[in-house]
Amino acid sequence: MDDSVVERMQYRIDNRSKKPTAKENNLEVELKFVYICRKNKSVKMIIMRKLATFCIISLVAWSASAQDLIITTNRDTISCLITKMDSISVEYQIVKNGIREKNTLPRRYVADVRIADKNTVNPVNVTWAEPKISRFRWAFSFGYANRWGKDPEPSGNANFDRLSKQLRNGISWENEIQYYFNQGHGIALNISGVHTSAFERNVYVPDYGQANQCKMKQQIIYVGPAWAIRQDADKFLWSGSMSLGPLFYAETLMPDNLSAKMTAVSFGMNCSIGGEYKLSPDWALGLKFGYTLGSASNFKVGAQTVKTDEPISLSSFYIAMYFSFRTR
């Protein structure tokens, strides 16, 4: 309120016994209007301040009361307000930078839940149901294989040595049937193989002589029970297996129109690990790495048994694409 208005008000007080003039009546109405406007403005400010204070106190109180705890399988704790729980997931809210955030945590990552200040694993209104386990899984892979072991001794014929070295690279395949006891562990039957072949012309073959053309084929088949593990996620699945079992080896040498076959049976080990992307709840496409270890020194050629001075490696490494099917 400016000084001139104050002076007029004081003049009106000092002369209240006098009969007011029309001008003084107008002045009084003006002063009352200014007072009411300023009073209303002050009331609005007070209301806005109280409303803001109420909101802040409510937010702080909500944060302080949100003492629900989620304990994850990694033993991390989340202080939050749990809004919904079922056998699939837990929905909760947290305050971050003054803003409520809604989150969902899959049930398989939840180890424990504590509601309010009660140490309750299973709240009264919630019954945890174990997620349905995909018991059976079948996978078939096809890819590249590389044979391990020492290079053969030079034969004195460049074409025959080149023929032998071609057998280093081939194709791999694997057929695996798995059964899981729980979400992470199970047993499996592994049947896998490596196939290599080579061809050369004008080759001098030991114990045969000169051949216009010569073809060689090698095949290694592994069969064995396996221990299977897996880690499941929403769209991806990681799996691995390790097994022990017999190795079946066969080599066929075909110079010109003749054929000679050599076979062996040995004991080996197979290990693999892979990851897949789920195309649907049942089918997935993935990539895997693995190896087979083994060796043999006793070979059967026709009716005879031949023993080599040093064991011949039957080991190989493979990388393959695969598709899998699992039951729900």
Backbone hydrogen bonds in HBPLUS format (Angstrom, degrees):
<---DONOR---> <-ACCEPTOR-->    atom                        ^
c    i                          cat <-CA-CA->   ^        H-A-AA   ^      H-
h    n   atom  resd res      DA  || num        DHA   H-A  angle D-A-AA Bond
n    s   type  num  typ     dist DA aas  dist angle  dist       angle   num
A0006-VAL N   A0002-ASP O   3.33 MM   4  6.69 156.6  2.38 145.6 152.3     1
A0007-GLU N   A0003-ASP O   2.94 MM   4  6.20 161.7  1.98 156.4 160.6     2
A0008-ARG N   A0004-SER O   3.12 MM   4  6.30 153.1  2.19 141.4 148.2     3
A0009-MET N   A0005-VAL O   2.97 MM   4  6.27 153.9  2.04 148.2 155.4     4
A0010-GLN N   A0006-VAL O   2.92 MM   4  6.22 162.0  1.95 155.2 159.9     5
A0011-TYR N   A0007-GLU O   2.93 MM   4  6.13 156.3  1.99 145.8 152.4     6
A0012-ARG N   A0008-ARG O   2.96 MM   4  6.18 149.1  2.06 142.6 150.9     7
A0013-ILE N   A0009-MET O   2.97 MM   4  6.32 147.5  2.08 147.3 156.3     8
A0014-ASP N   A0010-GLN O   2.95 MM   4  6.22 163.5  1.98 152.8 157.0     9
A0015-ASN N   A0011-TYR O   3.13 MM   4  6.21 136.0  2.33 138.7 149.4    10
A0016-ARG N   A0013-ILE O   3.36 MM   3  5.16 153.5  2.44 112.5 107.2    11
A0018-LYS N   A0015-ASN O   3.13 MM   3  5.46 147.5  2.24 104.8 114.3    12
A0025-ASN N   A0021-THR O   2.96 MM   4  6.30 151.6  2.05 148.5 156.7    13
A0026-ASN N   A0022-ALA O   3.09 MM   4  6.36 156.1  2.15 144.7 150.2    14
A0027-LEU N   A0023-LYS O   3.04 MM   4  6.29 149.4  2.13 141.7 150.5    15
A0028-GLU N   A0024-GLU O   2.98 MM   4  6.25 152.2  2.06 147.9 154.4    16
A0029-VAL N   A0025-ASN O   3.11 MM   4  6.41 158.7  2.16 149.5 154.4    17
A0030-GLU N   A0026-ASN O   3.01 MM   4  6.25 154.7  2.08 145.5 152.5    18
A0031-LEU N   A0027-LEU O   2.96 MM   4  6.23 159.5  2.00 150.6 155.5    19
A0032-LYS N   A0028-GLU O   3.02 MM   4  6.24 160.6  2.05 149.6 154.5    20
A0033-PHE N   A0029-VAL O   3.05 MM   4  6.25 152.5  2.12 144.4 151.8    21
A0034-VAL N   A0030-GLU O   3.02 MM   4  6.33 160.5  2.06 152.2 156.7    22
A0035-TYR N   A0031-LEU O   3.01 MM   4  6.21 159.7  2.05 149.3 154.9    23
A0036-ILE N   A0032-LYS O   2.92 MM   4  6.12 159.6  1.96 147.9 153.3    24
A0037-CYS N   A0033-PHE O   2.97 MM   4  6.19 162.7  2.00 150.8 155.4    25
A0038-ARG N   A0034-VAL O   3.03 MM   4  6.21 164.8  2.05 149.3 153.5    26
A0039-LYS N   A0035-TYR O   2.87 MM   4  6.00 151.4  1.96 144.7 153.5    27
A0040-ASN N   A0036-ILE O   2.87 MM   4  6.08 159.0  1.92 151.1 156.2    28
A0041-LYS N   A0037-CYS O   3.00 MM   4  6.24 154.8  2.07 146.9 153.7    29
A0042-SER N   A0038-ARG O   3.06 MM   4  6.26 153.7  2.13 142.7 149.4    30
A0043-VAL N   A0039-LYS O   2.98 MM   4  6.28 152.7  2.06 147.4 155.0    31
A0044-LYS N   A0040-ASN O   2.96 MM   4  6.24 158.0  2.00 149.1 154.6    32
A0045-MET N   A0041-LYS O   3.05 MM   4  6.31 158.5  2.10 147.2 152.7    33
A0046-ILE N   A0042-SER O   2.95 MM   4  6.19 157.5  2.00 147.2 153.6    34
A0047-ILE N   A0043-VAL O   2.88 MM   4  6.14 159.5  1.92 151.0 156.5    35
A0048-MET N   A0044-LYS O   2.93 MM   4  6.15 160.3  1.97 151.6 156.5    36
A0049-ARG N   A0045-MET O   2.92 MM   4  6.13 159.1  1.96 148.9 154.7    37
A0050-LYS N   A0046-ILE O   2.93 MM   4  6.14 161.9  1.97 149.9 155.0    38
A0051-LEU N   A0047-ILE O   2.88 MM   4  6.06 153.0  1.96 146.3 154.1    39
A0052-ALA N   A0048-MET O   2.93 MM   4  6.14 160.2  1.97 147.9 152.9    40
A0053-THR N   A0049-ARG O   2.89 MM   4  6.11 160.1  1.93 149.1 155.2    41
A0054-PHE N   A0050-LYS O   2.87 MM   4  6.03 153.3  1.94 143.1 150.6    42
A0055-CYS N   A0051-LEU O   2.98 MM   4  6.26 153.9  2.05 146.7 153.2    43
A0056-ILE N   A0052-ALA O   3.01 MM   4  6.29 162.6  2.04 151.8 155.9    44
A0057-ILE N   A0053-THR O   2.90 MM   4  6.09 166.0  1.92 152.4 156.6    45
A0058-SER N   A0054-PHE O   2.86 MM   4  5.97 155.3  1.92 144.9 152.3    46
A0059-LEU N   A0055-CYS O   2.90 MM   4  6.12 157.8  1.95 148.2 153.9    47
A0060-VAL N   A0056-ILE O   2.91 MM   4  6.14 163.4  1.94 152.7 157.2    48
A0061-ALA N   A0057-ILE O   2.80 MM   4  5.93 158.0  1.85 146.3 153.4    49
A0062-TRP N   A0058-SER O   2.78 MM   4  5.98 153.3  1.85 146.0 153.5    50
A0063-SER N   A0059-LEU O   2.89 MM   4  6.13 155.8  1.95 145.2 151.9    51
A0064-ALA N   A0060-VAL O   2.82 MM   4  6.05 156.0  1.87 148.1 155.3    52
A0065-SER N   A0061-ALA O   2.88 MM   4  6.04 143.7  2.01 142.2 152.0    53
A0066-ALA N   A0062-TRP O   3.01 MM   4  6.12 122.1  2.36 137.8 151.5    54
A0066-ALA N   A0063-SER O   3.27 MM   3  5.21 143.5  2.41  94.6 104.8    55
A0067-GLN N   A0065-SER O   2.87 MM   2  5.58 131.5  2.11 109.1  94.0    56
A0068-ASP N   A0080-CYS O   3.01 MM  12  5.24 124.1  2.33 176.9 166.7    57
A0080-CYS N   A0068-ASP O   2.87 MM  12  5.24 167.3  1.89 148.9 153.0    58
A0069-LEU N   A0114-ARG O   2.83 MM  45  5.02 166.3  1.85 150.5 155.3    59
A0114-ARG N   A0069-LEU O   2.92 MM  45  5.02 166.6  1.94 149.2 150.9    60
A0070-ILE N   A0078-ILE O   2.98 MM   8  5.03 148.2  2.09 134.2 144.3    61
A0078-ILE N   A0070-ILE O   2.83 MM   8  5.03 144.7  1.96 141.7 152.8    62
A0071-ILE N   A0112-ASP O   2.91 MM  41  4.97 177.8  1.91 147.7 147.4    63
A0111-ALA N   A0071-ILE O   2.74 MM  40  5.58 153.4  1.81 148.0 156.6    64
A0112-ASP N   A0071-ILE O   3.07 MM  41  4.97 152.1  2.15 142.3 142.8    65
A0072-THR N   A0076-ASP O   2.85 MM   4  5.28 160.9  1.88 154.8 160.4    66
A0075-ARG N   A0072-THR O   2.90 MM   3  5.10 155.3  1.96 112.8 116.1    67
A0073-THR N   A0109-TYR O   2.90 MM  36  5.25 141.3  2.05 129.9 132.6    68
A0081-LEU N   A0093-GLN O   2.94 MM  12  5.15 155.2  2.00 148.4 155.9    69
A0093-GLN N   A0081-LEU O   2.88 MM  12  5.15 146.7  1.99 132.3 143.0    70
A0083-THR N   A0091-GLU O   2.91 MM   8  5.67 156.8  1.96 137.8 145.3    71
A0084-LYS N   A0091-GLU O   3.30 MM   7  5.02 159.7  2.35 136.8 133.2    72
A0091-GLU N   A0084-LYS O   2.79 MM   7  5.02 168.1  1.80 150.3 154.4    73
A0086-ASP N   A0089-SER O   3.10 MM   3  5.74 150.5  2.19 162.1 170.3    74
A0107-ARG N   A0088-ILE O   2.72 MM  19  5.15 164.7  1.74 137.8 132.3    75
A0090-VAL N   A0105-LEU O   2.88 MM  15  5.24 151.7  1.96 143.5 152.7    76
A0105-LEU N   A0090-VAL O   2.89 MM  15  5.24 162.5  1.92 148.6 154.2    77
A0092-TYR N   A0103-ASN O   3.00 MM  11  5.51 162.9  2.03 148.3 153.2    78
A0103-ASN N   A0092-TYR O   2.90 MM  11  5.51 167.0  1.92 165.9 167.1    79
A0094-ILE N   A0101-GLU O   3.03 MM   7  5.39 152.2  2.11 145.5 154.1    80
A0101-GLU N   A0094-ILE O   2.75 MM   7  5.39 161.8  1.78 163.9 170.2    81
A0096-LYS N   A0099-ILE O   2.86 MM   3  5.27 169.7  1.87 149.3 148.1    82
A0099-ILE N   A0096-LYS O   3.08 MM   3  5.27 157.0  2.13 106.2 113.5    83
A0109-TYR N   A0106-PRO O   3.07 MM   3  5.79 161.1  2.11 120.7 126.3    84
A0110-VAL N   A0107-ARG O   3.02 MM   3  5.27 166.7  2.04 115.1 118.5    85
A0118-LYS N   A0115-ILE O   2.89 MM   3  5.65 156.0  1.95 148.9 152.3    86
A0120-THR N   A0118-LYS O   2.75 MM   2  5.47 124.4  2.06 114.1  96.9    87
A0126-VAL N   A0123-PRO O   3.10 MM   3  5.31 165.5  2.12 113.5 116.0    88
A0180-TYR N   A0135-ARG O   2.79 MM  45  4.85 151.9  1.87 134.4 144.1    89
A0327-THR N   A0136-PHE O   3.08 MM 191  5.61 155.1  2.14 144.5 151.1    90
A0137-ARG N   A0178-GLN O   3.07 MM  41  5.07 154.5  2.14 135.4 136.8    91
A0178-GLN N   A0137-ARG O   2.76 MM  41  5.07 166.2  1.78 164.3 166.3    92
A0138-TRP N   A0325-PHE O   2.76 MM 187  5.27 164.6  1.79 161.8 167.3    93
A0325-PHE N   A0138-TRP O   2.77 MM 187  5.27 156.3  1.82 155.5 163.6    94
A0139-ALA N   A0176-GLU O   2.97 MM  37  5.32 159.7  2.01 152.3 157.9    95
A0176-GLU N   A0139-ALA O   2.95 MM  37  5.32 167.6  1.97 162.6 164.3    96
A0140-PHE N   A0323-PHE O   3.09 MM 183  5.85 161.7  2.12 164.1 167.8    97
A0323-PHE N   A0140-PHE O   3.14 MM 183  5.85 151.3  2.22 156.4 157.9    98
A0141-SER N   A0174-GLU O   2.93 MM  33  5.14 157.9  1.98 144.8 151.7    99
A0174-GLU N   A0141-SER O   3.17 MM  33  5.14 150.8  2.26 130.6 130.2   100
A0142-PHE N   A0321-MET O   2.93 MM 179  5.74 154.5  2.00 162.4 169.7   101
A0321-MET N   A0142-PHE O   3.32 MM 179  5.74 152.5  2.40 138.4 131.9   102
A0143-GLY N   A0172-SER O   2.97 MM  29  5.18 161.0  2.00 139.3 142.4   103
A0172-SER N   A0143-GLY O   2.90 MM  29  5.18 160.7  1.94 125.8 129.3   104
A0144-TYR N   A0319-ILE O   2.96 MM 175  5.59 142.3  2.10 172.7 162.8   105
A0319-ILE N   A0144-TYR O   3.06 MM 175  5.59 152.4  2.14 152.9 161.4   106
A0145-ALA N   A0170-GLY O   3.00 MM  25  5.12 161.1  2.03 129.2 126.1   107
A0170-GLY N   A0145-ALA O   2.97 MM  25  5.12 160.0  2.01 148.9 147.8   108
A0146-ASN N   A0317-PHE O   2.79 MM 171  5.30 158.6  1.83 158.4 165.4   109
A0317-PHE N   A0146-ASN O   2.92 MM 171  5.30 158.9  1.97 146.7 151.8   110
A0147-ARG N   A0168-ARG O   2.70 MM  21  4.86 170.6  1.71 151.8 154.9   111
A0148-TRP N   A0315-SER O   2.91 MM 167  5.26 173.6  1.91 128.5 130.6   112
A0161-ASP N   A0157-ASN O   3.04 MM   4  6.31 158.9  2.08 155.5 161.9   113
A0162-ARG N   A0158-ALA O   2.92 MM   4  6.09 153.0  1.99 144.4 152.1   114
A0163-LEU N   A0159-ASN O   2.93 MM   4  6.13 145.4  2.05 139.7 149.5   115
A0164-SER N   A0160-PHE O   3.03 MM   4  6.34 150.4  2.12 144.5 151.3   116
A0165-LYS N   A0161-ASP O   3.04 MM   4  6.33 154.6  2.11 146.0 152.6   117
A0166-GLN N   A0162-ARG O   3.13 MM   4  6.31 140.5  2.29 141.8 151.3   118
A0167-LEU N   A0164-SER O   3.16 MM   3  5.57 148.8  2.26 105.7 114.5   119
A0168-ARG N   A0165-LYS O   3.08 MM   3  5.63 164.4  2.10 116.7 119.7   120
A0171-ILE N   A0195-HIS O   2.94 MM  24  5.44 159.8  1.98 158.2 158.3   121
A0195-HIS N   A0171-ILE O   2.93 MM  24  5.44 165.7  1.95 158.3 163.1   122
A0173-TRP N   A0193-GLY O   3.04 MM  20  5.44 153.9  2.11 151.7 153.6   123
A0193-GLY N   A0173-TRP O   2.88 MM  20  5.44 158.9  1.92 156.0 155.8   124
A0175-ASN N   A0191-ILE O   2.71 MM  16  5.19 164.1  1.74 156.3 162.1   125
A0191-ILE N   A0175-ASN O   2.93 MM  16  5.19 160.7  1.97 157.9 163.1   126
A0177-ILE N   A0189-LEU O   3.13 MM  12  5.37 161.8  2.17 146.4 151.6   127
A0189-LEU N   A0177-ILE O   2.88 MM  12  5.37 150.6  1.97 150.1 159.9   128
A0179-TYR N   A0187-ILE O   2.79 MM   8  5.45 162.6  1.82 165.6 167.5   129
A0187-ILE N   A0179-TYR O   2.81 MM   8  5.45 146.4  1.93 162.4 164.3   130
A0181-PHE N   A0185-HIS O   2.91 MM   4  6.08 142.6  2.05 143.2 153.7   131
A0230-ARG N   A0184-GLY O   2.98 MM  46  4.98 138.4  2.16 133.5 138.0   132
A0186-GLY N   A0228-ALA O   2.93 MM  42  5.04 146.0  2.05 149.9 146.4   133
A0228-ALA N   A0186-GLY O   2.92 MM  42  5.04 165.9  1.94 130.5 133.0   134
A0188-ALA N   A0226-ALA O   2.91 MM  38  4.83 142.2  2.05 138.7 137.1   135
A0226-ALA N   A0188-ALA O   2.78 MM  38  4.83 153.2  1.85 140.3 139.1   136
A0190-ASN N   A0224-GLY O   2.92 MM  34  5.44 174.4  1.92 161.9 162.3   137
A0224-GLY N   A0190-ASN O   3.01 MM  34  5.44 152.4  2.09 151.4 158.2   138
A0192-SER N   A0222-TYR O   2.95 MM  30  5.22 158.4  2.00 145.0 152.1   139
A0222-TYR N   A0192-SER O   2.75 MM  30  5.22 169.2  1.76 152.2 155.8   140
A0194-VAL N   A0220-ILE O   2.86 MM  26  5.23 147.9  1.97 145.5 155.8   141
A0220-ILE N   A0194-VAL O   2.96 MM  26  5.23 159.9  2.01 150.0 156.4   142
A0196-THR N   A0218-GLN O   2.99 MM  22  5.27 166.8  2.01 151.9 155.2   143
A0218-GLN N   A0196-THR O   2.94 MM  22  5.27 165.9  1.96 147.6 149.2   144
A0198-ALA N   A0216-MET O   2.92 MM  18  5.31 147.2  2.03 150.6 155.1   145
A0216-MET N   A0198-ALA O   3.01 MM  18  5.31 161.2  2.05 142.5 147.4   146
A0200-GLU N   A0214-CYS O   3.03 MM  14  5.54 159.0  2.07 157.2 163.7   147
A0214-CYS N   A0200-GLU O   2.85 MM  14  5.54 156.3  1.91 168.9 169.9   148
A0202-ASN N   A0212-ASN O   2.79 MM  10  4.61 163.4  1.82 118.2 120.4   149
A0203-VAL N   A0211-ALA O   2.95 MM   8  5.29 145.2  2.08 152.9 159.0   150
A0211-ALA N   A0203-VAL O   2.72 MM   8  5.29 155.0  1.79 154.2 163.1   151
A0205-VAL N   A0209-GLY O   2.81 MM   4  5.16 163.4  1.84 146.4 140.8   152
A0208-TYR N   A0205-VAL O   3.05 MM   3  5.36 147.3  2.16 135.6 133.7   153
A0209-GLY N   A0205-VAL O   2.79 MM   4  5.16 172.0  1.80 152.8 155.7   154
A0256-ASP N   A0213-GLN O   2.89 MM  43  5.49 170.6  1.90 159.4 162.6   155
A0215-LYS N   A0254-MET O   3.12 MM  39  5.11 157.0  2.18 120.7 127.5   156
A0254-MET N   A0215-LYS O   2.79 MM  39  5.11 159.2  1.84 165.3 168.2   157
A0217-LYS N   A0252-THR O   2.97 MM  35  5.19 152.8  2.05 145.9 153.6   158
A0252-THR N   A0217-LYS O   2.82 MM  35  5.19 161.1  1.86 150.5 156.8   159
A0219-GLN N   A0250-ALA O   2.85 MM  31  5.29 153.1  1.93 157.7 163.6   160
A0250-ALA N   A0219-GLN O   2.93 MM  31  5.29 144.9  2.05 152.7 161.3   161
A0221-ILE N   A0248-PHE O   2.90 MM  27  5.11 161.4  1.93 145.7 151.7   162
A0248-PHE N   A0221-ILE O   2.81 MM  27  5.11 164.1  1.83 152.8 158.2   163
A0223-VAL N   A0246-PRO O   3.32 MM  23  5.95 160.6  2.36 161.7 166.5   164
A0227-TRP N   A0242-MET O   2.95 MM  15  5.50 162.7  1.98 150.9 152.4   165
A0242-MET N   A0227-TRP O   3.14 MM  15  5.50 145.9  2.27 140.2 150.3   166
A0229-ILE N   A0240-GLY O   2.96 MM  11  5.39 162.3  1.99 151.6 153.7   167
A0240-GLY N   A0229-ILE O   2.99 MM  11  5.39 154.1  2.06 146.9 146.5   168
A0231-GLN N   A0238-TRP O   2.75 MM   7  5.10 149.0  1.84 147.6 154.6   169
A0238-TRP N   A0231-GLN O   2.98 MM   7  5.10 167.7  2.00 144.7 147.5   170
A0233-ALA N   A0236-PHE O   2.86 MM   3  5.15 138.6  2.03 172.6 166.4   171
A0278-LYS N   A0235-LYS O   2.89 MM  43  5.35 173.5  1.90 155.0 156.1   172
A0237-LEU N   A0276-GLU O   3.09 MM  39  5.38 147.4  2.20 144.8 149.6   173
A0276-GLU N   A0237-LEU O   2.90 MM  39  5.38 153.6  1.97 149.8 158.6   174
A0239-SER N   A0274-GLY O   2.94 MM  35  5.52 167.5  1.96 155.6 159.2   175
A0274-GLY N   A0239-SER O   2.86 MM  35  5.52 159.2  1.91 164.7 165.6   176
A0241-SER N   A0272-SER O   3.03 MM  31  5.53 154.8  2.10 146.5 149.0   177
A0272-SER N   A0241-SER O   3.08 MM  31  5.53 154.7  2.14 154.8 156.0   178
A0243-SER N   A0270-ASN O   2.89 MM  27  5.31 153.7  1.96 156.0 163.0   179
A0270-ASN N   A0243-SER O   2.99 MM  27  5.31 161.6  2.03 140.5 145.6   180
A0245-GLY N   A0268-GLY O   3.08 MM  23  5.63 166.3  2.10 148.9 151.1   181
A0268-GLY N   A0245-GLY O   2.82 MM  23  5.63 172.3  1.82 170.4 172.7   182
A0247-LEU N   A0266-SER O   2.77 MM  19  5.01 164.1  1.80 130.6 132.9   183
A0266-SER N   A0247-LEU O   2.88 MM  19  5.01 163.6  1.91 146.0 151.2   184
A0249-TYR N   A0264-ALA O   2.85 MM  15  5.06 178.3  1.85 158.1 157.6   185
A0264-ALA N   A0249-TYR O   2.98 MM  15  5.06 145.7  2.10 139.5 139.0   186
A0251-GLU N   A0262-MET O   2.78 MM  11  5.15 156.2  1.83 156.6 163.3   187
A0262-MET N   A0251-GLU O   2.80 MM  11  5.15 158.9  1.85 154.0 160.8   188
A0253-LEU N   A0260-ALA O   2.84 MM   7  5.23 167.0  1.85 160.0 162.9   189
A0260-ALA N   A0253-LEU O   2.86 MM   7  5.23 152.6  1.94 149.7 158.8   190
A0258-LEU N   A0255-PRO O   3.01 MM   3  5.60 163.0  2.04 144.7 143.4   191
A0263-THR N   A0300-LYS O   3.03 MM  37  5.25 159.7  2.07 141.8 147.6   192
A0300-LYS N   A0263-THR O   2.79 MM  37  5.25 166.6  1.81 154.3 159.1   193
A0269-MET N   A0293-LEU O   3.01 MM  24  5.22 149.7  2.10 140.0 149.1   194
A0293-LEU N   A0269-MET O   2.84 MM  24  5.22 161.4  1.88 152.7 159.1   195
A0271-CYS N   A0291-TYR O   3.09 MM  20  5.70 163.6  2.12 163.1 168.2   196
A0291-TYR N   A0271-CYS O   2.96 MM  20  5.70 153.6  2.03 157.6 164.9   197
A0273-ILE N   A0289-PHE O   2.91 MM  16  5.60 155.1  1.97 161.0 168.4   198
A0289-PHE N   A0273-ILE O   2.88 MM  16  5.60 163.8  1.90 164.8 165.6   199
A0275-GLY N   A0287-LEU O   3.04 MM  12  5.76 154.4  2.11 160.2 161.5   200
A0287-LEU N   A0275-GLY O   2.97 MM  12  5.76 151.8  2.05 163.0 165.3   201
A0277-TYR N   A0285-LEU O   2.79 MM   8  5.44 168.2  1.80 151.5 149.3   202
A0285-LEU N   A0277-TYR O   2.99 MM   8  5.44 157.8  2.04 150.5 152.3   203
A0279-LEU N   A0283-TRP O   2.96 MM   4  5.64 129.8  2.21 126.9 141.2   204
A0280-SER N   A0283-TRP O   3.14 MM   3  5.24 153.3  2.22 153.1 146.7   205
A0326-ARG N   A0282-ASP O   3.03 MM  44  5.26 144.9  2.16 137.9 148.7   206
A0284-ALA N   A0324-SER O   3.11 MM  40  5.28 145.0  2.24 143.1 145.0   207
A0324-SER N   A0284-ALA O   2.98 MM  40  5.28 156.0  2.04 139.9 145.0   208
A0286-GLY N   A0322-TYR O   2.82 MM  36  5.29 169.3  1.84 156.4 157.5   209
A0322-TYR N   A0286-GLY O   2.96 MM  36  5.29 159.0  2.00 138.7 138.9   210
A0288-LYS N   A0320-ALA O   2.93 MM  32  5.51 162.9  1.96 162.2 167.3   211
A0320-ALA N   A0288-LYS O   3.01 MM  32  5.51 164.8  2.04 153.9 158.4   212
A0290-GLY N   A0318-TYR O   3.04 MM  28  5.46 151.6  2.12 158.8 156.1   213
A0318-TYR N   A0290-GLY O   2.89 MM  28  5.46 167.0  1.90 154.1 152.9   214
A0292-THR N   A0316-SER O   2.90 MM  24  5.39 157.8  1.95 153.4 159.6   215
A0316-SER N   A0292-THR O   2.94 MM  24  5.39 149.1  2.04 146.0 153.5   216
A0314-LEU N   A0294-GLY O   2.83 MM  20  5.11 166.9  1.85 135.4 134.0   217
A0296-ALA N   A0312-ILE O   2.99 MM  16  5.38 154.0  2.06 142.5 150.1   218
A0312-ILE N   A0296-ALA O   2.73 MM  16  5.38 165.4  1.75 159.3 154.1   219
A0308-THR N   A0297-SER O   2.89 MM  11  5.24 156.8  1.95 149.3 155.9   220
A0299-PHE N   A0306-VAL O   2.74 MM   7  5.12 175.4  1.74 159.8 161.3   221
A0306-VAL N   A0299-PHE O   2.60 MM   7  5.12 164.1  1.62 161.9 165.8   222
A0301-VAL N   A0304-GLN O   2.80 MM   3  5.27 149.4  1.89 143.9 153.8   223
A0304-GLN N   A0301-VAL O   3.02 MM   3  5.27 157.2  2.07 131.9 129.8   224
